Amino acid sequence: MEQEPYPLVILGGGPAGLTAAIYAMRAGLTCLVIEKAVAGGAVFLTDKIENYPGFPGGILGPELSQRMEEQAKSLGAEFLQDEVTRVELEGNLKLVKLAGGKTVTSRALVVASGCQPNRLGIPGEDKFYGRGVSYCAACDGAFFRGAEVAVIGGGDSAVQEALLLSKLAKHVHLIHRRDQLRAIQVLQDAAQQAKNISLIWDTLAQEVEGEDQVKAVKLLHKPTGQKRSLPVEGVFIYVGGKPITGFIRHLVEMTPEGYIQAGEDCKTSVPGIFAAGDVRKKPTRQIASAVGDGCNALKAVEDYLLGL
Ligand code: NAP
């Protein structure tokens, strides 16, 4: 027998998706959260979060994620671990095709699938992935206790993770392509004050070098054209991210970069499909704003379902 459509399916179990699930269950809407990895998304991979209200002194990313997931589950939200490959429409229904072969049907859909880290695209990056190259200091930092490491990037992620690594590694070289960091001032100040973080300005990483493991990163100082190899055992890359929206690109309006066009109400160009969190085109990508999106999306979902 065919399964009844869910009133709501939520794609992604990060802060936006989990907030939407909490608000859905409290509004009496059965919902299914589909997450390909672990609930929490990027938050789960973050060491300490110091800018989410309610936690003076900060909270560890995995703990915040688990608390949000627990709250959604305790209210009855269902969870499924699988990867979404494509979303199709059948009249008003949304068909969510999964890598595992299943298709899940829903009346409303919240897309909260977040972003994935960009690759630098330099020689050695792929070859040494997992052997010195990493995109997650919270996951891999402990392997570099007492070592020299490089962090590439100048945004909040790069500086925050450089600070985490500075507690484990002997020395952290923060390599940025400009002469000014993009990160918020409080992170910049902390990095400048850390004794074992040095900033390398106006510099591009050109190649990750090594044999079995990373041994160095080749650098180009842009103003002088000077090249050198900086000996390091680890290279952590934080050069931004791109939205995970390929499975819905053919349906909803997007920016050229793949962010979903939706306002604060999270409504996309397709009735009944809503975008929340980092996948939405918006000026801030923070846990607090993702949580706000999850809440706003649910208000729009309720209005949409009432109108059906
Ligand atoms: P981001 O803000 O986009 O910063 C990416 C950094 O990588 C920029 O400094 C950029 O340089 C550099 N970059 C990009 N492409 C590069 C390349 N090909 N070669 C060398 N450098 C390159 O990304 P993010 O730091 O991951 O942050 C993403 C979002 O999450 C932001 O909205 C951020 O505020 C938020 N976030 C917040 C927190 C927090 O509140 N604690 C923590 C993490 C992330 P340029 O500066 O020259 O462009």
Boltz pocket constraint, residues with backbone or C-beta under 6 A from the ligand:
constraints:
  - pocket:
      binder: B
      contacts: [[A, 51], [A, 119], [A, 120], [A, 152], [A, 153], [A, 154], [A, 155], [A, 156], [A, 157], [A, 158], [A, 160], [A, 175], [A, 176], [A, 177], [A, 178], [A, 180], [A, 181], [A, 182], [A, 203], [A, 238], [A, 239], [A, 240], [A, 241], [A, 283], [A, 284], [A, 285], [A, 286]]
      max_distance: 6.0
